[in-house]
Amino acid sequence: MAYLSWSDDLNTGIAVIDGQHRRIVDMINELYAAQQQGAREGVGQVIEELVDYTSSHFAFEEAMLEESGYVFTKAHKRVHELFIRRVEDYRARFRQGEDVGDELRSLLGRWLFGHIRNDDQNYVAAVTENLRRLAADKSEDGWLNRAKRRFFRAA
């Protein structure tokens, strides 16, 4: 049984971002599964992957916002920075032996869904048209393909 379930109101309509958000939800569910199995090592691995992937997602999203000229890019980036700092604190506490799984999972779910429904929805209109233009360039050197390779090594 999954801890979090995706719902249609979480879709931004930007496929690349929605896919990344779904991956983060999957990772939160993997954290829950590792906790249910009592696998501290598995919990640690998921925490590391979550921090890494979320940082990559934020960097990709911020580059996309900058490319589109979104007016509130700086504020959006600041929200990301504060969140990463909070998650880094949880990771440090975990590394020191503290059981932070429940707390972290709760924070991740609440924050992610709230962030998508509010902060991310605010940029959709500004970004959609620019992304249509960028996505039309299917070449390996197109912005979208370059950005995916830059922020998600295997993409």
N, C-alpha and C positions, 0 to 999 in steps of 0.2 A: 504494500500500500504506500502510495506517495504521500509525502508531507505537504507538498504544494502542487496545485493543479493550475495549468494555464487556462485562462478564459479569454474570450474574444475581446473584451474591453482592454486587454493589455496590448493588443496589436496597435502599432503606430502606423501601419501601412507601408513602412519602409522595410522591405524584406530582409535586407542584410542586418539591420538592427534588431528586428523581431527574431531572427535566427539566433543572434548572439544572446538576446534576453532569454530565449527558450533554453539555450545551453546553460546559462547561469541557474535557471530554475532546475534543470536536470542535475546540476552539481549540488545544489542545496538538497535535493532529494537523495543524492549519493551520500551526502553527509549524514542525513537521517538514517539511511540504510546501514552505514558503517557504525553509527551509534547503536542501532538496534542489535547489531551483531557483537557489540562490545569490543570492537576492534580499534583500539587506540591508535595503532599504526595506520590503519585505514582512515580514521578521522584526520590524523595529521596530514596524510597524503592529500585528502580532499581539500583541507584548509589551504595547503600550499597551492594546489591547482586553482582553487577559487580566487585566491589573492592574485595569482599570476594572470588568469584569464580575465578577471574583472578589471585589472589595471590595463590590459591590452584593449579591452572593450572601451573603457573610458577614453583612452588615447585615440582610438579609431573614431569614436563619436565626436570628440573634441576637434579632431582634424576635419571631420565632415562639417561640423558647425562653422569652423573658421573658413573653410572653402566656400561655404554658402553665404558668408557674410552675416550670420545670425547675430542680431544685436546684443543678445544676452549671453554670448559665448563665455565671457570672462566669469560671470556669476555662476553659470552652469559648471564650469571647470572648478570653481571654488567649492561647490557642493560635492563634486567628485573627490577633491582633495581631502575634505573633512571626513568623508565616508571612509576613504582608504586609510586614513590615520586611525579611525576607530577599529577597523578590521585588523590593522597591523597590531594594535594593542591586544586584541583577542589572540592573534597568532603568537605574540610574545608570551602571554599568560599561558597558553597551551604548551609552548616549549618549556616553560618553567614547571610543568607538571599539573597545572590546574585543569579541571574538567570544565571547559567553556562551551562544549558542543551545543547544549540546549539554548544557552544565552545567544550564542553566535547565530544559530539557525533561526531563532526567533527574530533577531535583528535583521538578518539578511532578507527574510521573507517580507517582513513589514516594510523595510526600507525600499527594497527593490520594487515591490508592487506600487507603493506610494510614489516613488520616483518616476516610474514609467507612466502612471496615470496622470501625474501633474507636470513635473519638470520636463519630461521627455515629450509629452503631448504638446507642450508650448512651442517646441521648435519644428514640429511636423510641417506646418504650412510653409515656413521659411525654407526648409531643406528639400522638400519634395520636388520642386521644379528643378532645382540645381542638380539633384541626384538623377532625375530623368535625363538631363543633358549628359551628365558624367557616365551614366550606365549605358548610354547609347554607344559610347566608345568601348567596344569589346576587345580592343587590341591589348596586348600584353603590357604596353606602356600607358594604357588608359589609367586615369586617376584611381578608379575603384579597384582595379586589379593591383596596382602599385600599393595602395593603402592596405589592402588585405594581406599582401605579402609582407609588408613592413610591420604590421601590428600582430599578425597571426601567421607566424613563420610557415606553417604547413598549408595554409589556405591557397 
